[in-house]
Each structure stands twice: as C-alpha cells, then as structure tokens.
Amino acid sequence: MSAHNDGDRAEPESVDLSDPKLSRFEVYKEGLRRDDIEIIHYEPRFPKPGTKAEKRMERIVGGFFLLSGLFATAFVVAYIWWPWEYDGPATWRDPETWYTPVLGATLGLSLLLFAVGVLTWAKKLLPIEELVQDRHDGGSSPDDRRIAEATVDGLVEDMGLKRRPFLVKAALLGAAPLGLAAVAPLGALLKDPGDMLTVTGWNAERYNDGKPIRLMLKDGAMVRPDMVSVGGQITAFPAIDHGATNQFPTSPILLIHLRDEDAQILHGNLYPMYQDVDALWGNFVAYSKICTHVGCPTSLYEQQSQRLLCPCHQSQFNVVDNAAPVFGPATRHLPILPMTVDDEGFFIATSDFLVPPGPAFWNRPSLPEEDEK
C-alpha cells in the first residue's frame, strides 16, 4: 500500500460544472477526478462511427436479439398449441413426448441468445475503458448528482442508442416475446377447473355408469386382498379408461394391509365420517397417495412407526390415526377411500373420497374432521 504526498503534485483546478460550454466528457472526467478515479485507458471500439465493421457488428448483435425473440415466440406457440395430453403409453415418436423438451429448448435458447446479444454489445461495441478508484465516504452533493447524470448520459452515448436505432429495435423485438413467454403460463390459471379438484376417478356415477369401480395396478391387473401381505402396501388406481394416467392425477391410492393390533387402533381412531360409511375393509385401508402439502406422492411407508412419509418436504402422516399429519409442513390428513370387496373377490370403491384429496385450494369446502375434533 503506497502513501500519497500532497506536496509532490499540485491539485488540478476545480471545474465549474455550471459552465454551459463544458462537454459531456469533460463533466464526466471532472466527476472521476473528484471521486479520485484515474482513467488508465479509454478507447472507442470504432473511432470513426458508421464504418462497415461497426455496421457488421451491429447486425450480428441485432441478429442475436431477433433470434432470441424468434425462439421466445416459438415457446409461446408450443406452450399454447403443442399436443401435451397423453392418450395411453407414448414413444419418442409421439408429439406429446416432446412437449416439455420443446418448451425447455425454446425458452432456454431465447434467454441464451438474448444474453449473448447483450454481452456481445458490451464486448464489441462499447468503448474499452479501464478505471481505478480509491474508496472513500461522503454524501451526494448537487455537483455529485450533476456528475452522476453526466455519467449516465455518457453510458447512453457510449452504447450508441441514438445512432444505432437498428440495435434498439432488435433488442425490443427480442425482449417483447420474452416478456410474453413469461406471461403466457399465467393463461393456464384462467381456465375454470370446475369440480376436477373435488371429483376424482373414483366417482362411479361419472366414470363407470354408476357401477362400483375396482382397484387396479398400473399394469391393469385387478387388486385382491391376497395380493398385499400383512404390513405391506401397494399403489392402486381406478379401473377405468386412463385411470392410471395423468388424466386422473388425484386418484392414486396407497392400499395398506395393517397388522391386527394396528388395525384395531385405526378403527378406534376413525373420524365419524369414515365410521358412518364403513370406510375400511377388515385390516385394509386405502389412503390417498397425494400429499396435502403440495401434491407429491406419499409413498414411503414405515411399518414399525406406522407413518407415511412424503419425500419432497418430509411431511409425515400417522397411518393408525386417519393419516393425520404429525411432522412437516402438511396440515391436513390424507383422505381415506371407502372400499370393500365384491362378489368376485376384488377390491372396489364404495364412493369417491369424502373430502378433496391433495393440497388445499382457494374455495376448498370445509373439512368434516375440522368440525368433529
């Protein structure tokens, strides 16, 4: 660290900033001097404005912005019109398989190209400038504010916004679709969900002509009691068309075969609404698999502690107490699917869930257990 000897050099005379004859750069230099800033190097990229080389670089930067806008437009078009609903198993040849990759690629390329355009503008068109400043404290005087204004004006002039209208227009054309890409996903919130949040694939009246709906595995096999060992659990879906697909995202259940002592505890703890419909069948209970926090799958079953765990945010539910939350951010119990066994020995749902499964929503009906406790 070096020391400055004020006697070794004379202080430059202060410049009167009210002098109208001062140029923007002179005001800028005076501001640097007052802030103890030394210009080590300052050199315009193109000393002579309007050369072919400068115009060529403008076209390159403008091309980045326009391509960014093109990919952002492609993102919006794909988001709105690209097929995304699965109709059974899909392969890489099916367009719905590419919905998410197309969205990611178009938005990613748009952001990348816009960033490259900004960086190229800074690296290839702005002046080469190296400054050194000593840090010091102090308030902002009127002169300091005048200098700051000149500095900002200087930056605008160095960027050449006034004499490079093509770049300004290209940047705006590239940024406008990017803004639209940010707003477009909000359009999905405009659709009226109807009763999709309260009615699931277990609703027999709507999806099975009023006939009880069986439980099935993902491969389509119907579920029988002997398929679940004591202390074990399986994931089941409604045995309807597309019942195991994302068309019915709130329908998956976790069918658990409780041990005798655990089943007795659960029978004693059942909410009255589940007792009224005889929701359990023997030692079997079917809980919604959709976490009531943000909708992750609660698929981790601890047989010894009788807890269901959600791996996303570590919510835990007590299996022998209506799957009431005992740890983590979830605040509502996992709904029980009332069920029994039909004449052929297969599990069937006797009704839809008595309360809406999954996370809470704006106009969610009040839950019976909230009044029963």
N, C-alpha and C positions, 0 to 999 in steps of 0.2 A: 504494500500500500504506500503510495507516494504522497508527499505533502506539497501543497501549493504555496509558493512565496509570492504574496501580492506585490512585493516591491520589485520583482523581476520583470513584470509586464504591466502595461497600463491598461486600465479598463476601457473598453470601447465606449464611445459616447452613446447615450441612450437615444433611441429613435422616437420622434414624435409620431405616434400612431394616428393622430388626427390629421396628419398631412395627406390631402387627397391625391397627391402625386405618387404616393407610395404604391408600388405594385403588390400584387398578392404575394409573390415570392419574397419580397422584401419584408413584408409583415410576418410572413412565415419564418424567415431567418431571424427576425428580431425576437419572435417568440421562443425559438430554440436557444438563442443567446441568453434570454432571461431565465430560462429553465436549466441553464448550464448544460446545454446539449451541443455536441460538436458533430458537424457533418463530416464524416470520414470520406464518403463517396456518394455522389449523386450524378446519375447519367440516364437520360431518357433512352428507352429501348429503340426508338426511332427518332433521331434528332430532327429529321425532316419529315413532318407529318404528311400523310397521304401517299406514301410510296407504295409500290406494288407489293413489297414484302409485308408492309403493315396491313394492307388490304387483304392479302392472302391469310395472314394470321387472324384477322377479324372473321373471315369466312370459316376458318377452322373452329374458332371458339363458338361462333354462331351456329355452326353445324352440330356441335355438342348439345347446345341448348334445344335446337329443333328436334334432334333425335330423342332427347330426354322427354320433350313434350309428346312425341310420337308414341313412345313406349308407355307414357302415363295414360294417353288416350286408349292404347291397346288394353291396359289394365282395367280401365273403366268399362270398356266394351265387353271384355271377358267376364268381369265381375257380374255384369247385368245379364248377358245373353249366353254365356258358355254353359253347356249342359253340365249339371252337377249332381243330379239325383241318381242314385244307383237303382237299377232295376235287376236285382239279383247279383250274382258274382260277376265281377268285371275283370277284364285283362288289360294289358297295356295298350291294346288297340282301341279300347272304348274311350270316347272323349271325356267322360266324367272322371276317368282315372287321372287325366291331365289337368283337371280344374285347378287344384292347389298349386302344382308346379308352374302352370302358366301365370297365375297371379303373382307368385313369388318372383318369377323370372322377369316379367314385365315391370313390376314396381321396383325391383332391385336394379335393373338396368337403367330405369328412368332416374333414380336417385344417383346412381353411379355416374351417369353421363352428365347430369347437372353439376355434380361436384367436380368432375374433371374439367368442365367448362369454366367454372369459377377459378379453379386452380390454374388452368392454362392462361386465363385472362391475367391473373396476378403475376404469373411467372414470365409471360411472353409479351405483355403489353404495358404493364405498369413500369415506371422508372426504377432503375436499380438504385437503391438508397440504403446507406449504412449510417446509423447514428449511434452516438454514445451519450448517455445522460447520467449525471450524478443525482442520486436520490436526495430529495430534500422535502421538508414540510412547509406548509404555508397555505393561506386561504386563497380564494379566487377573486382577484381584484377586477375592476372593469377592464383594465388593459389585458388581463389574462383571458377574460371572456372574449374580448375582441380578437385576441390571438387564436383562441380555440376555434372561433368562427372561420378565421382565415385558414386554419389548418384543415377544417372540414371542406371548405371550398377548394383548397388545394388538392385534397384527395379526389374530389369530384372531377377537377380539371385533369389530374394525372390519369384518372380512369378513362378520360376522353368521352364521357357520356354525351356531351353536347355535339362533338364532331364524329361520334360513332353511333348514329341512330340505328344502324342495322343490328348492332350487338344489343342495344337496349330492347328493340322489338323482338329479337330472337330469344333474349332472356325472359321477356314477358310471355312470349308464346310457349316457352318451355315450362315456365313456372305455373301458368294457368291450369294446364291439365294436371300438374302435380297437386295443385290445390283441390281440383275436382276429385282426384284419386283419394285424397284424404277425407273428402266429404261423402263420396259415393257409398262407402259401407254403412253410413248412417241411414241410408234409404231402407235397409233391411229392418230398421226399427219402426218403419211406417206401416208395416203390414199388421193388420188386426189378427192376433193369434187365435181369436175365437175361444173355444174350450179345449184347445190342444194341451193346455197346461193342467187341466183338471181331469180330462178323459184320456185314458191310455188304451193300449192294445188289448187289455183285459175286459173291455166293455163289450159284453156279448150282444147287446141289443144293436150296437152299431156295426160290429165287425163279424158277427157269426150268426146272424138271423135269430138271435135270442137264445141259441143253444150254448151251454156251458163251454168255455174254452179250456182246452187241455194245456198242460205244461209240456214244453218240448225242449230238447237240447238244440244246440246251434246246428247240428247236422240233420235235424228234423225228426230224431227219434223221440217218441213219447216217453214221459217220465213215469216210472212206477216206484213204489216205496222201496222195493228191494234193490234199487239202483244206488241208494245212498246208505252207506254204512253208518253205524252209530258213532256220533261225534264228527261225522263228515258233512260236506256241503257241496252243492253243485250250482252252477248258474243255469237258469231256465228262462224261456221266452214264451210268449203266447203262440199257440199253434194256429196261426192264421197266415194269410199271404203276407210275405215280407215281415213276419213277426220278429225275426231275429236280425233285422237290418236297422239302419239309421232312420227308417221311416217311422219307427216307434221307439224313440230314444229314451223314453221314461219308463219303458215296460220291463226291462230285465229285473229278475229277482234272484235272491240267494236262498235256495232251499236248504235248510239245515235240519239234520236228524239229531235231536238232542238226546242226551243220556236221561235216564228215568228221573234222577234227582233234579237235574236242571230243568226238565220239562215241568215238573211239579212246581218249581219256583216260578217259572214263567206263567203257568196257569193261575197262580195266586196273585201275580202282579199285573195281569192283563187289565188294560183300560176297559171300562164298562162297554164302550162301543164295540170292542172286539169280543167281549164276552157275549154280547147280545146276538152276534151273528155266528158265534162258534167258529172263530177265525182259524183256530189251529186244528190239525187232524192228528190225533194221537200225540206222538212226540215230535211231530214235524211242524216247522214254522217257516213261512216264506216272507222274508223281508225285502223291501225294495233295495236294489243294488245302487241306487243313485244317491250319493251323499247330499244331505240337506244343506251343505255349506255352498259349494259351487258346482256340484254335479259330477264329481269324479266317482269312479267305481269303488265301492267299499268291499273289496274282495279278499281282504286278509282276515281270516278267522282264527282267533286264538282259543282253542278248545279248553285249555286249563283255566284261563281267566274269564272265559265266556265274553269276549269282546270282539267286535268287528272294527277293523282299522281302515281308515281311508289313507292311502299312501301319499296323496297330494299335499295335504296340510295337517296330517296326523290327528284328525278327529277320531275319537273312539266312541263306540256305542255299546251299551250293556245288552247282550243278547237275551238275558233272562229277565229284563225289565223293559219290554216293549222297544228295545233298541234305543233307549233314551241316551242322549249324549252325556258322556262323563268326562271327556277331555277334548281340548282343541276348540276351534272356532265354531263348529256346528252348534246350533241352538235348538234344533227340532229333532224329534225321534224319526227313525226310518219307518215308514208306513208298513203295516202287515197286509199281505194279500190273503183275504179269506179263501180257504180251499177245502176240498175234501177229495174222496176217491170215488170214481164212477163204477158202474156195474162190471166194467171190463178190467178194473184194477189200475186205472191210470189216474194221475192227479188232475183235477180240474179246479178252476177258479169259480167260486160261487158268486163273486161280484167283482167289480173294479175296486181299486184302492178306496178306502173310506175317506182319506184325506189326500190332497195333491202331493205326489212324490217330488223329490228334487228340491232345489233351492227355493227360497221364498220369492215372491214377485209382488208387484205393486198392489193389485187388487185381490190378493190371495184370501180366500174365505177364512174366517176364524176357525181354529182347530178345536175339535171337541175336547181333547185332553187338556187344553188350556183352561177350560171351564170346569173340568172334572176334578182337577187337582185341588 
